[in-house]
Amino acid sequence: MSKWRCTVCNYIYDPEVGDPDGGIAPGTPFESLPDDWVCPLCGVGKSDFELEA
């Protein structure tokens, strides 16, 4: 699974880890995150993330 980086604060969403504090279970691909999910560090939406190279 691919990692995604927040273009605002550089937080990395790692699907293998998920976002436990945000209620996202490990193994959840970025594409399956709810539309209202936001970066846990800076609060921007999914549209401000880009695929890590």
ModelCIF file with pLDDT and N, C-alpha, C, O atoms, coordinates in Angstrom:
data_MODEL
#
_entry.id   MODEL 
#
_entity.id                         1 
_entity.type                       polymer 
_entity.pdbx_number_of_molecules   1 
#
_entity_poly.entity_id                      1 
_entity_poly.type                           'polypeptide(L)' 
_entity_poly.nstd_linkage                   no 
_entity_poly.nstd_monomer                   no 
_entity_poly.pdbx_seq_one_letter_code       MSKWRCTVCNYIYDPEVGDPDGGIAPGTPFESLPDDWVCPLCGVGKSDFELEA 
_entity_poly.pdbx_seq_one_letter_code_can   MSKWRCTVCNYIYDPEVGDPDGGIAPGTPFESLPDDWVCPLCGVGKSDFELEA 
_entity_poly.pdbx_strand_id                 A 
#
loop_
_entity_poly_seq.entity_id 
_entity_poly_seq.num 
_entity_poly_seq.mon_id 
_entity_poly_seq.hetero 
1 1  MET n 
1 2  SER n 
1 3  LYS n 
1 4  TRP n 
1 5  ARG n 
1 6  CYS n 
1 7  THR n 
1 8  VAL n 
1 9  CYS n 
1 10 ASN n 
1 11 TYR n 
1 12 ILE n 
1 13 TYR n 
1 14 ASP n 
1 15 PRO n 
1 16 GLU n 
1 17 VAL n 
1 18 GLY n 
1 19 ASP n 
1 20 PRO n 
1 21 ASP n 
1 22 GLY n 
1 23 GLY n 
1 24 ILE n 
1 25 ALA n 
1 26 PRO n 
1 27 GLY n 
1 28 THR n 
1 29 PRO n 
1 30 PHE n 
1 31 GLU n 
1 32 SER n 
1 33 LEU n 
1 34 PRO n 
1 35 ASP n 
1 36 ASP n 
1 37 TRP n 
1 38 VAL n 
1 39 CYS n 
1 40 PRO n 
1 41 LEU n 
1 42 CYS n 
1 43 GLY n 
1 44 VAL n 
1 45 GLY n 
1 46 LYS n 
1 47 SER n 
1 48 ASP n 
1 49 PHE n 
1 50 GLU n 
1 51 LEU n 
1 52 GLU n 
1 53 ALA n 
#
_struct_asym.id          A 
_struct_asym.entity_id   1 
#
loop_
_ma_qa_metric.id 
_ma_qa_metric.mode 
_ma_qa_metric.name 
_ma_qa_metric.software_group_id 
_ma_qa_metric.type 
1 global pLDDT . pLDDT 
2 local  pLDDT . pLDDT 
#
_ma_qa_metric_global.metric_id      1 
_ma_qa_metric_global.metric_value   97.08 
_ma_qa_metric_global.model_id       1 
_ma_qa_metric_global.ordinal_id     1 
#
loop_
_ma_qa_metric_local.label_asym_id 
_ma_qa_metric_local.label_comp_id 
_ma_qa_metric_local.label_seq_id 
_ma_qa_metric_local.metric_id 
_ma_qa_metric_local.metric_value 
_ma_qa_metric_local.model_id 
_ma_qa_metric_local.ordinal_id 
A MET 1  2 86.00 1 1  
A SER 2  2 96.00 1 2  
A LYS 3  2 98.00 1 3  
A TRP 4  2 98.00 1 4  
A ARG 5  2 98.00 1 5  
A CYS 6  2 98.00 1 6  
A THR 7  2 98.00 1 7  
A VAL 8  2 98.00 1 8  
A CYS 9  2 98.00 1 9  
A ASN 10 2 98.00 1 10 
A TYR 11 2 98.00 1 11 
A ILE 12 2 98.00 1 12 
A TYR 13 2 98.00 1 13 
A ASP 14 2 98.00 1 14 
A PRO 15 2 98.00 1 15 
A GLU 16 2 98.00 1 16 
A VAL 17 2 98.00 1 17 
A GLY 18 2 98.00 1 18 
A ASP 19 2 98.00 1 19 
A PRO 20 2 96.00 1 20 
A ASP 21 2 95.00 1 21 
A GLY 22 2 95.00 1 22 
A GLY 23 2 97.00 1 23 
A ILE 24 2 98.00 1 24 
A ALA 25 2 98.00 1 25 
A PRO 26 2 98.00 1 26 
A GLY 27 2 98.00 1 27 
A THR 28 2 98.00 1 28 
A PRO 29 2 98.00 1 29 
A PHE 30 2 98.00 1 30 
A GLU 31 2 97.00 1 31 
A SER 32 2 98.00 1 32 
A LEU 33 2 98.00 1 33 
A PRO 34 2 97.00 1 34 
A ASP 35 2 96.00 1 35 
A ASP 36 2 97.00 1 36 
A TRP 37 2 98.00 1 37 
A VAL 38 2 98.00 1 38 
A CYS 39 2 98.00 1 39 
A PRO 40 2 98.00 1 40 
A LEU 41 2 98.00 1 41 
A CYS 42 2 98.00 1 42 
A GLY 43 2 98.00 1 43 
A VAL 44 2 98.00 1 44 
A GLY 45 2 98.00 1 45 
A LYS 46 2 98.00 1 46 
A SER 47 2 98.00 1 47 
A ASP 48 2 98.00 1 48 
A PHE 49 2 98.00 1 49 
A GLU 50 2 98.00 1 50 
A LEU 51 2 98.00 1 51 
A GLU 52 2 96.00 1 52 
A ALA 53 2 79.00 1 53 
#
loop_
_atom_site.group_PDB 
_atom_site.id 
_atom_site.type_symbol 
_atom_site.label_atom_id 
_atom_site.label_alt_id 
_atom_site.label_comp_id 
_atom_site.label_asym_id 
_atom_site.label_entity_id 
_atom_site.label_seq_id 
_atom_site.pdbx_PDB_ins_code 
_atom_site.Cartn_x 
_atom_site.Cartn_y 
_atom_site.Cartn_z 
_atom_site.occupancy 
_atom_site.B_iso_or_equiv 
_atom_site.pdbx_formal_charge 
_atom_site.auth_seq_id 
_atom_site.auth_comp_id 
_atom_site.auth_asym_id 
_atom_site.auth_atom_id 
_atom_site.pdbx_PDB_model_num 
ATOM 1   N N  . MET A 1 1  ? 0.835   -1.195 0.000  1.00 86.00 ? 1  MET A N  1 
ATOM 2   C CA . MET A 1 1  ? 0.000   0.000  0.000  1.00 86.00 ? 1  MET A CA 1 
ATOM 3   C C  . MET A 1 1  ? 0.877   1.254  0.000  1.00 86.00 ? 1  MET A C  1 
ATOM 4   O O  . MET A 1 1  ? 1.937   1.290  0.625  1.00 86.00 ? 1  MET A O  1 
ATOM 5   N N  . SER A 1 2  ? 0.421   2.254  -0.697 1.00 96.00 ? 2  SER A N  1 
ATOM 6   C CA . SER A 1 2  ? 1.187   3.483  -0.861 1.00 96.00 ? 2  SER A CA 1 
ATOM 7   C C  . SER A 1 2  ? 0.999   4.442  0.308  1.00 96.00 ? 2  SER A C  1 
ATOM 8   O O  . SER A 1 2  ? -0.072  4.520  0.910  1.00 96.00 ? 2  SER A O  1 
ATOM 9   N N  . LYS A 1 3  ? 2.073   5.169  0.611  1.00 98.00 ? 3  LYS A N  1 
ATOM 10  C CA . LYS A 1 3  ? 2.016   6.215  1.630  1.00 98.00 ? 3  LYS A CA 1 
ATOM 11  C C  . LYS A 1 3  ? 1.667   7.537  0.956  1.00 98.00 ? 3  LYS A C  1 
ATOM 12  O O  . LYS A 1 3  ? 1.994   7.756  -0.210 1.00 98.00 ? 3  LYS A O  1 
ATOM 13  N N  . TRP A 1 4  ? 1.003   8.410  1.699  1.00 98.00 ? 4  TRP A N  1 
ATOM 14  C CA . TRP A 1 4  ? 0.595   9.712  1.195  1.00 98.00 ? 4  TRP A CA 1 
ATOM 15  C C  . TRP A 1 4  ? 1.126   10.796 2.121  1.00 98.00 ? 4  TRP A C  1 
ATOM 16  O O  . TRP A 1 4  ? 1.116   10.634 3.341  1.00 98.00 ? 4  TRP A O  1 
ATOM 17  N N  . ARG A 1 5  ? 1.602   11.928 1.532  1.00 98.00 ? 5  ARG A N  1 
ATOM 18  C CA . ARG A 1 5  ? 2.200   13.014 2.300  1.00 98.00 ? 5  ARG A CA 1 
ATOM 19  C C  . ARG A 1 5  ? 1.321   14.252 2.234  1.00 98.00 ? 5  ARG A C  1 
ATOM 20  O O  . ARG A 1 5  ? 0.847   14.639 1.166  1.00 98.00 ? 5  ARG A O  1 
ATOM 21  N N  . CYS A 1 6  ? 1.111   14.870 3.397  1.00 98.00 ? 6  CYS A N  1 
ATOM 22  C CA . CYS A 1 6  ? 0.400   16.143 3.470  1.00 98.00 ? 6  CYS A CA 1 
ATOM 23  C C  . CYS A 1 6  ? 1.309   17.220 2.895  1.00 98.00 ? 6  CYS A C  1 
ATOM 24  O O  . CYS A 1 6  ? 2.449   17.368 3.334  1.00 98.00 ? 6  CYS A O  1 
ATOM 25  N N  . THR A 1 7  ? 0.815   17.973 1.915  1.00 98.00 ? 7  THR A N  1 
ATOM 26  C CA . THR A 1 7  ? 1.628   19.013 1.284  1.00 98.00 ? 7  THR A CA 1 
ATOM 27  C C  . THR A 1 7  ? 1.749   20.260 2.144  1.00 98.00 ? 7  THR A C  1 
ATOM 28  O O  . THR A 1 7  ? 2.532   21.156 1.831  1.00 98.00 ? 7  THR A O  1 
ATOM 29  N N  . VAL A 1 8  ? 0.976   20.326 3.232  1.00 98.00 ? 8  VAL A N  1 
ATOM 30  C CA . VAL A 1 8  ? 1.021   21.491 4.120  1.00 98.00 ? 8  VAL A CA 1 
ATOM 31  C C  . VAL A 1 8  ? 2.032   21.282 5.243  1.00 98.00 ? 8  VAL A C  1 
ATOM 32  O O  . VAL A 1 8  ? 2.870   22.148 5.492  1.00 98.00 ? 8  VAL A O  1 
ATOM 33  N N  . CYS A 1 9  ? 1.958   20.129 5.927  1.00 98.00 ? 9  CYS A N  1 
ATOM 34  C CA . CYS A 1 9  ? 2.817   19.920 7.102  1.00 98.00 ? 9  CYS A CA 1 
ATOM 35  C C  . CYS A 1 9  ? 3.762   18.720 6.989  1.00 98.00 ? 9  CYS A C  1 
ATOM 36  O O  . CYS A 1 9  ? 4.543   18.455 7.903  1.00 98.00 ? 9  CYS A O  1 
ATOM 37  N N  . ASN A 1 10 ? 3.692   17.996 5.867  1.00 98.00 ? 10 ASN A N  1 
ATOM 38  C CA . ASN A 1 10 ? 4.548   16.832 5.598  1.00 98.00 ? 10 ASN A CA 1 
ATOM 39  C C  . ASN A 1 10 ? 4.224   15.596 6.431  1.00 98.00 ? 10 ASN A C  1 
ATOM 40  O O  . ASN A 1 10 ? 5.031   14.669 6.486  1.00 98.00 ? 10 ASN A O  1 
ATOM 41  N N  . TYR A 1 11 ? 3.057   15.563 7.082  1.00 98.00 ? 11 TYR A N  1 
ATOM 42  C CA . TYR A 1 11 ? 2.607   14.340 7.769  1.00 98.00 ? 11 TYR A CA 1 
ATOM 43  C C  . TYR A 1 11 ? 2.505   13.224 6.730  1.00 98.00 ? 11 TYR A C  1 
ATOM 44  O O  . TYR A 1 11 ? 2.046   13.456 5.611  1.00 98.00 ? 11 TYR A O  1 
ATOM 45  N N  . ILE A 1 12 ? 2.925   12.036 7.091  1.00 98.00 ? 12 ILE A N  1 
ATOM 46  C CA . ILE A 1 12 ? 2.820   10.885 6.199  1.00 98.00 ? 12 ILE A CA 1 
ATOM 47  C C  . ILE A 1 12 ? 1.695   9.982  6.691  1.00 98.00 ? 12 ILE A C  1 
ATOM 48  O O  . ILE A 1 12 ? 1.711   9.514  7.829  1.00 98.00 ? 12 ILE A O  1 
ATOM 49  N N  . TYR A 1 13 ? 0.705   9.738  5.803  1.00 98.00 ? 13 TYR A N  1 
ATOM 50  C CA . TYR A 1 13 ? -0.320  8.744  6.119  1.00 98.00 ? 13 TYR A CA 1 
ATOM 51  C C  . TYR A 1 13 ? 0.193   7.402  5.628  1.00 98.00 ? 13 TYR A C  1 
ATOM 52  O O  . TYR A 1 13 ? 0.384   7.201  4.429  1.00 98.00 ? 13 TYR A O  1 
ATOM 53  N N  . ASP A 1 14 ? 0.414   6.493  6.551  1.00 98.00 ? 14 ASP A N  1 
ATOM 54  C CA . ASP A 1 14 ? 0.884   5.146  6.244  1.00 98.00 ? 14 ASP A CA 1 
ATOM 55  C C  . ASP A 1 14 ? -0.284  4.186  6.448  1.00 98.00 ? 14 ASP A C  1 
ATOM 56  O O  . ASP A 1 14 ? -0.734  3.999  7.578  1.00 98.00 ? 14 ASP A O  1 
ATOM 57  N N  . PRO A 1 15 ? -0.782  3.574  5.370  1.00 98.00 ? 15 PRO A N  1 
ATOM 58  C CA . PRO A 1 15 ? -1.932  2.670  5.499  1.00 98.00 ? 15 PRO A CA 1 
ATOM 59  C C  . PRO A 1 15 ? -1.688  1.494  6.440  1.00 98.00 ? 15 PRO A C  1 
ATOM 60  O O  . PRO A 1 15 ? -2.632  0.973  7.035  1.00 98.00 ? 15 PRO A O  1 
ATOM 61  N N  . GLU A 1 16 ? -0.441  1.073  6.578  1.00 98.00 ? 16 GLU A N  1 
ATOM 62  C CA . GLU A 1 16 ? -0.143  -0.044 7.473  1.00 98.00 ? 16 GLU A CA 1 
ATOM 63  C C  . GLU A 1 16 ? -0.371  0.337  8.931  1.00 98.00 ? 16 GLU A C  1 
ATOM 64  O O  . GLU A 1 16 ? -0.634  -0.525 9.769  1.00 98.00 ? 16 GLU A O  1 
ATOM 65  N N  . VAL A 1 17 ? -0.270  1.637  9.234  1.00 98.00 ? 17 VAL A N  1 
ATOM 66  C CA . VAL A 1 17 ? -0.467  2.141  10.595 1.00 98.00 ? 17 VAL A CA 1 
ATOM 67  C C  . VAL A 1 17 ? -1.895  2.661  10.775 1.00 98.00 ? 17 VAL A C  1 
ATOM 68  O O  . VAL A 1 17 ? -2.488  2.509  11.844 1.00 98.00 ? 17 VAL A O  1 
ATOM 69  N N  . GLY A 1 18 ? -2.441  3.277  9.723  1.00 98.00 ? 18 GLY A N  1 
ATOM 70  C CA . GLY A 1 18 ? -3.756  3.905  9.825  1.00 98.00 ? 18 GLY A CA 1 
ATOM 71  C C  . GLY A 1 18 ? -3.668  5.204  10.608 1.00 98.00 ? 18 GLY A C  1 
ATOM 72  O O  . GLY A 1 18 ? -2.615  5.839  10.666 1.00 98.00 ? 18 GLY A O  1 
ATOM 73  N N  . ASP A 1 19 ? -4.774  5.588  11.203 1.00 98.00 ? 19 ASP A N  1 
ATOM 74  C CA . ASP A 1 19 ? -4.831  6.788  12.061 1.00 98.00 ? 19 ASP A CA 1 
ATOM 75  C C  . ASP A 1 19 ? -5.657  6.405  13.283 1.00 98.00 ? 19 ASP A C  1 
ATOM 76  O O  . ASP A 1 19 ? -6.824  6.781  13.391 1.00 98.00 ? 19 ASP A O  1 
ATOM 77  N N  . PRO A 1 20 ? -5.042  5.647  14.215 1.00 96.00 ? 20 PRO A N  1 
ATOM 78  C CA . PRO A 1 20 ? -5.788  5.141  15.377 1.00 96.00 ? 20 PRO A CA 1 
ATOM 79  C C  . PRO A 1 20 ? -6.491  6.242  16.166 1.00 96.00 ? 20 PRO A C  1 
ATOM 80  O O  . PRO A 1 20 ? -7.612  6.042  16.633 1.00 96.00 ? 20 PRO A O  1 
ATOM 81  N N  . ASP A 1 21 ? -5.850  7.400  16.321 1.00 95.00 ? 21 ASP A N  1 
ATOM 82  C CA . ASP A 1 21 ? -6.478  8.493  17.073 1.00 95.00 ? 21 ASP A CA 1 
ATOM 83  C C  . ASP A 1 21 ? -7.688  9.054  16.332 1.00 95.00 ? 21 ASP A C  1 
ATOM 84  O O  . ASP A 1 21 ? -8.595  9.616  16.946 1.00 95.00 ? 21 ASP A O  1 
ATOM 85  N N  . GLY A 1 22 ? -7.696  8.899  15.001 1.00 95.00 ? 22 GLY A N  1 
ATOM 86  C CA . GLY A 1 22 ? -8.812  9.375  14.190 1.00 95.00 ? 22 GLY A CA 1 
ATOM 87  C C  . GLY A 1 22 ? -9.830  8.296  13.880 1.00 95.00 ? 22 GLY A C  1 
ATOM 88  O O  . GLY A 1 22 ? -10.762 8.523  13.109 1.00 95.00 ? 22 GLY A O  1 
ATOM 89  N N  . GLY A 1 23 ? -9.658  7.111  14.479 1.00 97.00 ? 23 GLY A N  1 
ATOM 90  C CA . GLY A 1 23 ? -10.603 6.024  14.275 1.00 97.00 ? 23 GLY A CA 1 
ATOM 91  C C  . GLY A 1 23 ? -10.395 5.247  12.988 1.00 97.00 ? 23 GLY A C  1 
ATOM 92  O O  . GLY A 1 23 ? -11.295 4.534  12.544 1.00 97.00 ? 23 GLY A O  1 
ATOM 93  N N  . ILE A 1 24 ? -9.210  5.377  12.377 1.00 98.00 ? 24 ILE A N  1 
ATOM 94  C CA . ILE A 1 24 ? -8.900  4.674  11.131 1.00 98.00 ? 24 ILE A CA 1 
ATOM 95  C C  . ILE A 1 24 ? -8.018  3.475  11.451 1.00 98.00 ? 24 ILE A C  1 
ATOM 96  O O  . ILE A 1 24 ? -6.910  3.625  11.966 1.00 98.00 ? 24 ILE A O  1 
ATOM 97  N N  . ALA A 1 25 ? -8.520  2.293  11.143 1.00 98.00 ? 25 ALA A N  1 
ATOM 98  C CA . ALA A 1 25 ? -7.826  1.057  11.482 1.00 98.00 ? 25 ALA A CA 1 
ATOM 99  C C  . ALA A 1 25 ? -6.595  0.836  10.610 1.00 98.00 ? 25 ALA A C  1 
ATOM 100 O O  . ALA A 1 25 ? -6.566  1.254  9.453  1.00 98.00 ? 25 ALA A O  1 
ATOM 101 N N  . PRO A 1 26 ? -5.574  0.175  11.168 1.00 98.00 ? 26 PRO A N  1 
ATOM 102 C CA . PRO A 1 26 ? -4.425  -0.212 10.344 1.00 98.00 ? 26 PRO A CA 1 
ATOM 103 C C  . PRO A 1 26 ? -4.896  -1.037 9.153  1.00 98.00 ? 26 PRO A C  1 
ATOM 104 O O  . PRO A 1 26 ? -5.840  -1.819 9.262  1.00 98.00 ? 26 PRO A O  1 
ATOM 105 N N  . GLY A 1 27 ? -4.229  -0.857 8.015  1.00 98.00 ? 27 GLY A N  1 
ATOM 106 C CA . GLY A 1 27 ? -4.603  -1.584 6.807  1.00 98.00 ? 27 GLY A CA 1 
ATOM 107 C C  . GLY A 1 27 ? -5.605  -0.846 5.936  1.00 98.00 ? 27 GLY A C  1 
ATOM 108 O O  . GLY A 1 27 ? -6.032  -1.377 4.911  1.00 98.00 ? 27 GLY A O  1 
ATOM 109 N N  . THR A 1 28 ? -5.997  0.386  6.327  1.00 98.00 ? 28 THR A N  1 
ATOM 110 C CA . THR A 1 28 ? -6.962  1.163  5.554  1.00 98.00 ? 28 THR A CA 1 
ATOM 111 C C  . THR A 1 28 ? -6.228  1.971  4.484  1.00 98.00 ? 28 THR A C  1 
ATOM 112 O O  . THR A 1 28 ? -5.448  2.864  4.815  1.00 98.00 ? 28 THR A O  1 
ATOM 113 N N  . PRO A 1 29 ? -6.472  1.664  3.187  1.00 98.00 ? 29 PRO A N  1 
ATOM 114 C CA . PRO A 1 29 ? -5.827  2.445  2.131  1.00 98.00 ? 29 PRO A CA 1 
ATOM 115 C C  . PRO A 1 29 ? -6.301  3.893  2.139  1.00 98.00 ? 29 PRO A C  1 
ATOM 116 O O  . PRO A 1 29 ? -7.423  4.183  2.552  1.00 98.00 ? 29 PRO A O  1 
ATOM 117 N N  . PHE A 1 30 ? -5.444  4.797  1.682  1.00 98.00 ? 30 PHE A N  1 
ATOM 118 C CA . PHE A 1 30 ? -5.786  6.217  1.641  1.00 98.00 ? 30 PHE A CA 1 
ATOM 119 C C  . PHE A 1 30 ? -7.091  6.444  0.886  1.00 98.00 ? 30 PHE A C  1 
ATOM 120 O O  . PHE A 1 30 ? -7.925  7.248  1.304  1.00 98.00 ? 30 PHE A O  1 
ATOM 121 N N  . GLU A 1 31 ? -7.263  5.738  -0.220 1.00 97.00 ? 31 GLU A N  1 
ATOM 122 C CA . GLU A 1 31 ? -8.451  5.894  -1.055 1.00 97.00 ? 31 GLU A CA 1 
ATOM 123 C C  . GLU A 1 31 ? -9.734  5.519  -0.313 1.00 97.00 ? 31 GLU A C  1 
ATOM 124 O O  . GLU A 1 31 ? -10.819 5.953  -0.700 1.00 97.00 ? 31 GLU A O  1 
ATOM 125 N N  . SER A 1 32 ? -9.623  4.725  0.739  1.00 98.00 ? 32 SER A N  1 
ATOM 126 C CA . SER A 1 32 ? -10.796 4.293  1.506  1.00 98.00 ? 32 SER A CA 1 
ATOM 127 C C  . SER A 1 32 ? -11.094 5.167  2.718  1.00 98.00 ? 32 SER A C  1 
ATOM 128 O O  . SER A 1 32 ? -12.067 4.931  3.434  1.00 98.00 ? 32 SER A O  1 
ATOM 129 N N  . LEU A 1 33 ? -10.254 6.181  2.949  1.00 98.00 ? 33 LEU A N  1 
ATOM 130 C CA . LEU A 1 33 ? -10.525 7.092  4.068  1.00 98.00 ? 33 LEU A CA 1 
ATOM 131 C C  . LEU A 1 33 ? -11.820 7.847  3.793  1.00 98.00 ? 33 LEU A C  1 
ATOM 132 O O  . LEU A 1 33 ? -12.119 8.150  2.638  1.00 98.00 ? 33 LEU A O  1 
ATOM 133 N N  . PRO A 1 34 ? -12.594 8.156  4.833  1.00 97.00 ? 34 PRO A N  1 
ATOM 134 C CA . PRO A 1 34 ? -13.818 8.933  4.623  1.00 97.00 ? 34 PRO A CA 1 
ATOM 135 C C  . PRO A 1 34 ? -13.509 10.290 3.999  1.00 97.00 ? 34 PRO A C  1 
ATOM 136 O O  . PRO A 1 34 ? -12.430 10.842 4.217  1.00 97.00 ? 34 PRO A O  1 
ATOM 137 N N  . ASP A 1 35 ? -14.436 10.824 3.235  1.00 96.00 ? 35 ASP A N  1 
ATOM 138 C CA . ASP A 1 35 ? -14.232 12.109 2.564  1.00 96.00 ? 35 ASP A CA 1 
ATOM 139 C C  . ASP A 1 35 ? -13.986 13.241 3.557  1.00 96.00 ? 35 ASP A C  1 
ATOM 140 O O  . ASP A 1 35 ? -13.355 14.240 3.215  1.00 96.00 ? 35 ASP A O  1 
ATOM 141 N N  . ASP A 1 36 ? -14.477 13.091 4.776  1.00 97.00 ? 36 ASP A N  1 
ATOM 142 C CA . ASP A 1 36 ? -14.304 14.157 5.766  1.00 97.00 ? 36 ASP A CA 1 
ATOM 143 C C  . ASP A 1 36 ? -13.077 13.954 6.670  1.00 97.00 ? 36 ASP A C  1 
ATOM 144 O O  . ASP A 1 36 ? -12.888 14.687 7.641  1.00 97.00 ? 36 ASP A O  1 
ATOM 145 N N  . TRP A 1 37 ? -12.253 12.960 6.343  1.00 98.00 ? 37 TRP A N  1 
ATOM 146 C CA . TRP A 1 37 ? -11.025 12.742 7.121  1.00 98.00 ? 37 TRP A CA 1 
ATOM 147 C C  . TRP A 1 37 ? -10.093 13.923 6.896  1.00 98.00 ? 37 TRP A C  1 
ATOM 148 O O  . TRP A 1 37 ? -10.008 14.453 5.788  1.00 98.00 ? 37 TRP A O  1 
ATOM 149 N N  . VAL A 1 38 ? -9.390  14.336 7.954  1.00 98.00 ? 38 VAL A N  1 
ATOM 150 C CA . VAL A 1 38 ? -8.441  15.440 7.854  1.00 98.00 ? 38 VAL A CA 1 
ATOM 151 C C  . VAL A 1 38 ? -7.095  15.026 8.430  1.00 98.00 ? 38 VAL A C  1 
ATOM 152 O O  . VAL A 1 38 ? -7.002  14.094 9.230  1.00 98.00 ? 38 VAL A O  1 
ATOM 153 N N  . CYS A 1 39 ? -6.063  15.731 8.013  1.00 98.00 ? 39 CYS A N  1 
ATOM 154 C CA . CYS A 1 39 ? -4.711  15.489 8.521  1.00 98.00 ? 39 CYS A CA 1 
ATOM 155 C C  . CYS A 1 39 ? -4.721  15.639 10.039 1.00 98.00 ? 39 CYS A C  1 
ATOM 156 O O  . CYS A 1 39 ? -5.189  16.654 10.555 1.00 98.00 ? 39 CYS A O  1 
ATOM 157 N N  . PRO A 1 40 ? -4.209  14.641 10.762 1.00 98.00 ? 40 PRO A N  1 
ATOM 158 C CA . PRO A 1 40 ? -4.222  14.726 12.226 1.00 98.00 ? 40 PRO A CA 1 
ATOM 159 C C  . PRO A 1 40 ? -3.295  15.808 12.796 1.00 98.00 ? 40 PRO A C  1 
ATOM 160 O O  . PRO A 1 40 ? -3.429  16.180 13.962 1.00 98.00 ? 40 PRO A O  1 
ATOM 161 N N  . LEU A 1 41 ? -2.368  16.310 11.995 1.00 98.00 ? 41 LEU A N  1 
ATOM 162 C CA . LEU A 1 41 ? -1.458  17.339 12.498 1.00 98.00 ? 41 LEU A CA 1 
ATOM 163 C C  . LEU A 1 41 ? -1.925  18.758 12.196 1.00 98.00 ? 41 LEU A C  1 
ATOM 164 O O  . LEU A 1 41 ? -1.868  19.632 13.062 1.00 98.00 ? 41 LEU A O  1 
ATOM 165 N N  . CYS A 1 42 ? -2.390  18.990 10.963 1.00 98.00 ? 42 CYS A N  1 
ATOM 166 C CA . CYS A 1 42 ? -2.712  20.371 10.593 1.00 98.00 ? 42 CYS A CA 1 
ATOM 167 C C  . CYS A 1 42 ? -4.167  20.588 10.191 1.00 98.00 ? 42 CYS A C  1 
ATOM 168 O O  . CYS A 1 42 ? -4.595  21.732 10.039 1.00 98.00 ? 42 CYS A O  1 
ATOM 169 N N  . GLY A 1 43 ? -4.935  19.515 10.017 1.00 98.00 ? 43 GLY A N  1 
ATOM 170 C CA . GLY A 1 43 ? -6.368  19.647 9.792  1.00 98.00 ? 43 GLY A CA 1 
ATOM 171 C C  . GLY A 1 43 ? -6.827  19.872 8.359  1.00 98.00 ? 43 GLY A C  1 
ATOM 172 O O  . GLY A 1 43 ? -8.010  20.129 8.134  1.00 98.00 ? 43 GLY A O  1 
ATOM 173 N N  . VAL A 1 44 ? -5.917  19.784 7.371  1.00 98.00 ? 44 VAL A N  1 
ATOM 174 C CA . VAL A 1 44 ? -6.361  19.941 5.984  1.00 98.00 ? 44 VAL A CA 1 
ATOM 175 C C  . VAL A 1 44 ? -6.992  18.646 5.484  1.00 98.00 ? 44 VAL A C  1 
ATOM 176 O O  . VAL A 1 44 ? -6.789  17.580 6.066  1.00 98.00 ? 44 VAL A O  1 
ATOM 177 N N  . GLY A 1 45 ? -7.752  18.747 4.408  1.00 98.00 ? 45 GLY A N  1 
ATOM 178 C CA . GLY A 1 45 ? -8.460  17.595 3.861  1.00 98.00 ? 45 GLY A CA 1 
ATOM 179 C C  . GLY A 1 45 ? -7.594  16.715 2.961  1.00 98.00 ? 45 GLY A C  1 
ATOM 180 O O  . GLY A 1 45 ? -6.422  17.002 2.714  1.00 98.00 ? 45 GLY A O  1 
ATOM 181 N N  . LYS A 1 46 ? -8.207  15.638 2.483  1.00 98.00 ? 46 LYS A N  1 
ATOM 182 C CA . LYS A 1 46 ? -7.511  14.663 1.648  1.00 98.00 ? 46 LYS A CA 1 
ATOM 183 C C  . LYS A 1 46 ? -6.949  15.270 0.364  1.00 98.00 ? 46 LYS A C  1 
ATOM 184 O O  . LYS A 1 46 ? -5.954  14.778 -0.169 1.00 98.00 ? 46 LYS A O  1 
ATOM 185 N N  . SER A 1 47 ? -7.581  16.337 -0.136 1.00 98.00 ? 47 SER A N  1 
ATOM 186 C CA . SER A 1 47 ? -7.129  16.936 -1.394 1.00 98.00 ? 47 SER A CA 1 
ATOM 187 C C  . SER A 1 47 ? -5.746  17.577 -1.264 1.00 98.00 ? 47 SER A C  1 
ATOM 188 O O  . SER A 1 47 ? -5.105  17.876 -2.271 1.00 98.00 ? 47 SER A O  1 
ATOM 189 N N  . ASP A 1 48 ? -5.289  17.789 -0.038 1.00 98.00 ? 48 ASP A N  1 
ATOM 190 C CA . ASP A 1 48 ? -3.973  18.381 0.186  1.00 98.00 ? 48 ASP A CA 1 
ATOM 191 C C  . ASP A 1 48 ? -2.888  17.322 0.419  1.00 98.00 ? 48 ASP A C  1 
ATOM 192 O O  . ASP A 1 48 ? -1.809  17.636 0.922  1.00 98.00 ? 48 ASP A O  1 
ATOM 193 N N  . PHE A 1 49 ? -3.172  16.095 0.058  1.00 98.00 ? 49 PHE A N  1 
ATOM 194 C CA . PHE A 1 49 ? -2.198  15.009 0.174  1.00 98.00 ? 49 PHE A CA 1 
ATOM 195 C C  . PHE A 1 49 ? -1.758  14.581 -1.224 1.00 98.00 ? 49 PHE A C  1 
ATOM 196 O O  . PHE A 1 49 ? -2.522  14.639 -2.189 1.00 98.00 ? 49 PHE A O  1 
ATOM 197 N N  . GLU A 1 50 ? -0.495  14.146 -1.297 1.00 98.00 ? 50 GLU A N  1 
ATOM 198 C CA . GLU A 1 50 ? -0.011  13.616 -2.557 1.00 98.00 ? 50 GLU A CA 1 
ATOM 199 C C  . GLU A 1 50 ? 0.709   12.288 -2.310 1.00 98.00 ? 50 GLU A C  1 
ATOM 200 O O  . GLU A 1 50 ? 1.245   12.042 -1.229 1.00 98.00 ? 50 GLU A O  1 
ATOM 201 N N  . LEU A 1 51 ? 0.703   11.454 -3.325 1.00 98.00 ? 51 LEU A N  1 
ATOM 202 C CA . LEU A 1 51 ? 1.323   10.141 -3.250 1.00 98.00 ? 51 LEU A CA 1 
ATOM 203 C C  . LEU A 1 51 ? 2.819   10.304 -3.042 1.00 98.00 ? 51 LEU A C  1 
ATOM 204 O O  . LEU A 1 51 ? 3.469   11.073 -3.751 1.00 98.00 ? 51 LEU A O  1 
ATOM 205 N N  . GLU A 1 52 ? 3.360   9.588  -2.080 1.00 96.00 ? 52 GLU A N  1 
ATOM 206 C CA . GLU A 1 52 ? 4.795   9.606  -1.832 1.00 96.00 ? 52 GLU A CA 1 
ATOM 207 C C  . GLU A 1 52 ? 5.505   8.876  -2.962 1.00 96.00 ? 52 GLU A C  1 
ATOM 208 O O  . GLU A 1 52 ? 5.050   7.825  -3.414 1.00 96.00 ? 52 GLU A O  1 
ATOM 209 N N  . ALA A 1 53 ? 6.615   9.432  -3.414 1.00 79.00 ? 53 ALA A N  1 
ATOM 210 C CA . ALA A 1 53 ? 7.393   8.814  -4.495 1.00 79.00 ? 53 ALA A CA 1 
ATOM 211 C C  . ALA A 1 53 ? 8.216   7.649  -3.977 1.00 79.00 ? 53 ALA A C  1 
ATOM 212 O O  . ALA A 1 53 ? 8.933   7.009  -4.746 1.00 79.00 ? 53 ALA A O  1 
#
